[in-house]
Amino acid sequence: MNKPQSWEARAEEYSLYGFTDMPSVHERGTVVLTHGEGPYVVDVHGKRYLDANSGLWNMVAGFDHPGLTKAAQDQYARFPGYHAFFGRMSDQTVMLSEKLVQVSPFDRGRVFYTNSGSEANDTMVKILWFLHGAEGNTKRRKILTRWNAYHGVTAVSASMTGKPYNEVFGLPLDGFIHLTCPHYWRFGAEDETEEQFVARLAQELEDVIAREGADTIAGFFAEPVMGAGGVIVPAKGYFQAIQPILKKHGIPLISDEVICGFGRTGNTWGCETFGFTPDAIISSKNLTAGYFPMGAVILGPDLSDRVQAAIEKIEEFSHGFTASGHPVGCAVALKAIDVVMNEGLAENVKRLAPRFEEGLKRLAQHPNIGEYRGVGFMWALEAVKDKATKEPFPPHLSVSERIANTCTDLGLICRPLGQSIVLCPAFTITEDHMDEIFDKLEQALNKVFAEVA
Ligand SMILES: *Cc1c(COP(=O)(O)O)cnc(C)c1O
């Protein structure tokens, strides 16, 4: 029970909680944080937690990077806010767009800014609807995504998200179609090889396009690795199998790189790691290393030319957010890109990823871990009741929540996702931090599996 007037009690009295298991909060109280130190966060009681989720995947440079806070402070002192409407924008906005195109996989392109990843996906859908309409393809409005995909929470991006929890909102909206999740371990049929699984998913895409009509489909959105779906690395050859089908039918492929972008998979972009070239990229989260809320749509050359031509025709694109291209956000993003790419953070991910995998491989020997999976600095362990049959634990046991809660007690933050535990630390962590993650996680796994076995 919370003490009256405690931070925990005040939090519960006045806040509406999102993505939070309320029984856990009532039982355990809210963790109220005051500040961070490197990859650690500190609560109001002075307890330190190693945040193995780097906030929500985004605080990739840790919680107290002096260069990032200075970039924000300097820009606040110089020009603390402006928009990007009516032919005006800040110098920082100009520089960031130039930079984003330079570091993108595209040789040319254009950038549009939002405040979040959800809005960036919404914006991309509006761009596609606008473009197809302007080109006379007014029926091209349906959006293809996959089950388990996470694209955000606004009405459109939640419709793109392939999660059953959106049913309580009466979502998805009509015209949002979800294809099979490319997770071979979980969704591969018995006796089906990985290659056959990919061929089946490619055939499903062909069938859906044939059923709906290619001339009704506006675009296909995919995360290179599904993040909030539980770190689902696509089956081998998945993107190579689907991209030609999309191309053949004139369906743009949008890479939602909100998590994968800027180093998380070990390369600048997830599409690089998985060997495909999208028509546009959605960026957010690490774009500012989490130091400012910001999202971006980066159009590749083809979409960029076509959308620009369509805008010129009607003279004005009626879309934008008050804080689109915010000068402080742009200054922070410029610094964040520099920090990740030039201060050794991206190299650290590449260098330590094999060690990360080794540690998980060892933990996955436990009879109640069915699979470990991931790439770069995004990994998951999936709990199972029976390793051979992959049978999950009954949901009422809340196994992953109990593991995560035990970790929290031990001073380690990791995230339960379905029956998985997700690890996605800051890019700045050292070998010692990694050992701390594995030691505490192992203690938690042993304790909880002993209770439920
Ligand atoms: C987090 C996330 C989003 C949504 O971003 P918000 O800033 O929370 O709106 C979209 N796509 C992916 C892949 C994400 O991980």
PDBQT file of the ligand as one rigid body, heavy atoms in Angstrom, charges set to zero:
ROOT
HETATM    1  C1  LIG A 501       7.344   3.423 -30.888  1.00  0.00    +0.000 C 
HETATM    2  C2  LIG A 501       7.034   3.115 -32.288  1.00  0.00    +0.000 A 
HETATM    3  C3  LIG A 501       6.139   3.881 -33.030  1.00  0.00    +0.000 A 
HETATM    4  C4  LIG A 501       5.337   4.988 -32.413  1.00  0.00    +0.000 C 
HETATM    5  O1  LIG A 501       6.114   6.053 -31.979  1.00  0.00    +0.000 OA
HETATM    6  P1  LIG A 501       5.503   7.065 -30.886  1.00  0.00    +0.000 P 
HETATM    7  O2  LIG A 501       6.546   8.126 -30.810  1.00  0.00    +0.000 OA
HETATM    8  O3  LIG A 501       5.310   6.305 -29.624  1.00  0.00    +0.000 OA
HETATM    9  O4  LIG A 501       4.218   7.568 -31.437  1.00  0.00    +0.000 OA
HETATM   10  C5  LIG A 501       5.979   3.588 -34.372  1.00  0.00    +0.000 A 
HETATM   11  N1  LIG A 501       6.643   2.578 -34.956  1.00  0.00    +0.000 NA
HETATM   12  C6  LIG A 501       7.501   1.803 -34.272  1.00  0.00    +0.000 A 
HETATM   13  C7  LIG A 501       8.243   0.723 -34.975  1.00  0.00    +0.000 C 
HETATM   14  C8  LIG A 501       7.711   2.031 -32.911  1.00  0.00    +0.000 A 
HETATM   15  O5  LIG A 501       8.531   1.241 -32.218  1.00  0.00    +0.000 OA
ENDROOT
TORSDOF 0
